[in-house]
Amino acid sequence: MSSEPRLEVRSLSAAWGSNEVLTDVSLSVQPGEFVVLMGPNGSGKTTLLRTIAGFEWPTRGAVRLDGRDVTALPPHRRGIGILFQEPALFPGRSVWENIAYGLELARRPDAEVQQQVAALSQLLDLDGLLKRAPEALSGGERQRVALARTLAPGPSIVLLDEPFASVDPERRAGLRAAFRAALRRLGVAAIHVTHDREEGLFLGDRVVLLLSGRVVQSGPPMQVYRNPSSPEAASFLGYNVLQEGGRLVAVDPRDIELRPPGEGIAAEVEASGSTAEGSSIMLRLLTGTRLEARVSGERPPVGAGQTVAVRWSRSVALDGAGRTRG
Amino acid sequence: MAGDRQSVRRVGPFDRDLLGVLPVLGFVAAVTLLPVALLFATGTLDVGGMAGVGRILEDPVNVRAIENSLTEGGASALAAVAVGYPSGVFLGRTRVPGRPLLLSTLLVPFLLPTVAVAFGVVEIFGPGGFVSAAVPALGVLGSGFGGIVLANVVFNAPVVVLLTVVGVESAPTDLEETVRSLGGGPVEAFRTVWGRPSLLGALAGGLITFLFSALAFAGPILIGGAPWYTLEARVYFLAQTLAEGPQAAVLAMLTVALLAPATILYVWVASRLRSGASLPRAGPPRFDRRSPAAWVLGSWTGFSVAAVGALLALVVYRGLAPSPQGGFAQSFAELFTQRVSLLLGLSTTSAVANTVAFAALSSLSALLLALTAAHYLSRRPRAQRAVAAVAFAPLLISPIVLSFALAEFVRPALGGESAAPLLIILSQATLALPFALQAIGLTLSRTSPAPGEAARALGASAWQAYLDVELPSIRSGLRAAALFAFALGLGEFTSTNFLANVPSTTLSVELYHLQSVRLAGPADAVAALLVLVSLAVFGAVALWGEGRTDVL
């Protein structure tokens, strides 16, 4: 049995002047589903989110929420929560007042406001901060307050526009987990926008890949990651895109093996260095194609200027069929 | 020796910077503060001290001038805010085609010569005017109180629009979108996010309208006549016509004291407004065809722009229109005849040359002074308030008070009547200084010091880094400041009229004389010429000043 989608975007197009930034975008989000919208900078992710929220108007297409067409409704009548890169907390209002703001606008009874603020502050670990001013909070605390404020009125869906971009890297993972847990616990559907591959693959029940204003791929995170459908999608997902036997293939940097000269395709090492997960080696084939190899070990086994041979154990054909050669 | 070197190093940089700002402080002190202080002191002594001041303040004609200043200023401010605020809200919050051009054209009326606009109001709405002849009911806008307020609104409503736009744009877009996504409607978004900054902008616009209107000179003289003289006009009349110097000096002192609170409040409100200014993230939203409010505000904006444009077009048309005596632009031809030269004592060509030369030299002086002061202010945050107070002091001094003080105390020292051109240049430079300082200071404050520091790290001397990196990076502010000061000089009438003798007559003074002797055709032509020249300068501001409008 298929339930009615919480959100449905149908053939949506949007433009800035004569420049079309979204072309025929369709996607749906089921109740409680966490969809990650991934794509490079300038691919139209934020415009899509703002159009869904009602801050931009589409040139074509429709936005439906719980089966209702909301395309013509102003933002405050849609019941969609949105969280921006910056927390945008109201200055001059305490944390409690910020969280309660939407409830008070909706004229909810005082008891319900108290109860909802208490529940959300407990869920997002804000109990000790309720009397504080926004200026007295850290970046991560501010974003947690902003999420609590967004969730308080009980939106049908929450749109998260790169909410961790302005948070310190060391706090990002914890905050990511807290957000995901809170949304899952409340069963709220969400669209999370990011250009960070790791974040997208970690968070999403489903990933939607948006490139140049078009949805090019959609599905469970690992399925999308394992089967890039085009050279552009493969590049965005971190694959090397190469010619193999007269056709284009995508090769995962971790699937590239370094061999002594003569045991594969000759390549020159351009640069090498250590990363948190091992070593990264940038290579150049005789054809001029550049590719990256990732190998285990703290120290790279080769240095710049050395000649090696490369082989790969697995590649994905980029002819649209998504075949994998292993 | 080591100790000596250390102390030299510690004190040195401060001394060098202070040397840089000394010319500005010296200029303002010598050209404004000292002469004005002397004017007030001698005026008070000459009328017999405070008892004499009291008598002057009891004179019904002077009381009337005070009342006129306050009522004309107040009514003009209210009218300008009523006209300008809705348009400011519309332009600040709506992306419409041509918005950047429209925003940059808003300074056009402000740059217009006051005398040309006042003349235009009389010609169009006055007795037998172009419009009032067809619609007699509109004659109320061509004389007396109504005409003066109309002229003030034409000048200042666009400034209210501009400052309201600054206020609206300073409201964070994401905060407003958060309010909307949480269920708040347009009224809630106004109340919580953008209402306050937009009203702050309107307040700044209202205050500057009040100040310019309370100190209006051309309007009350040309449109209203003696019953509607402001303090500015009354001081001029006492000093120039009745030769009542001491009484005029006391009234001048009263003018400064009366308007000082509003001036200080304006400077404070404007600084609050700009401190909150931020670039909108994605610009305002597009025009919402479904919103009745957007249609009402848009229509009002269109009507206001069309009304001001029509007024200017009519002034130009009057100057170019075929006259009964001749063909197209006959009035222009007449302007350059022997008859007009004999009447004025110099040719119109000489008046044009004077106008351009004075404006060019005064804008250059204001630019150099403002550049020095702004540079010092950007490097010495702790000294900013003190130096800014001195550099902005000319805002407190009205053009008549300034020119009166210059005529009384500087002219004799510079050789009497022959010093008129120099005095005109000094007064125009003084009046333009705060605006030039504002434009350059804001640009400097928004410029990253990193490129200059990178140049220094690469081996450039402080002077080289300044010339190669810092100066080019503020060129939009420099151009805006120079062109704005030039435009102010071109149309400056009040102080120029006070200081000019026959050989130093400018176009605005010529227009006043031609209007006084009822030489309608040539007067129309001068008004049209002034408007066209100002529009040309505006075009240069828009093209080369990169649309800079932050000089107020």
Interface residues (C-beta under 8 A of the other chain):
Chain A: A53 G54 F55 E56 W57 A72 P74 P75 H76 R78 G79 I80 G81 I82 F84 E86 A88 F90 Y101 G102 L105 A106 A146 R149 T150 P153 P155
Chain B: P172 D174 L175 E177 T178 V179 R180 S181 L182 G183 G184 G185 P186 E188 T192 P285 R286 R290
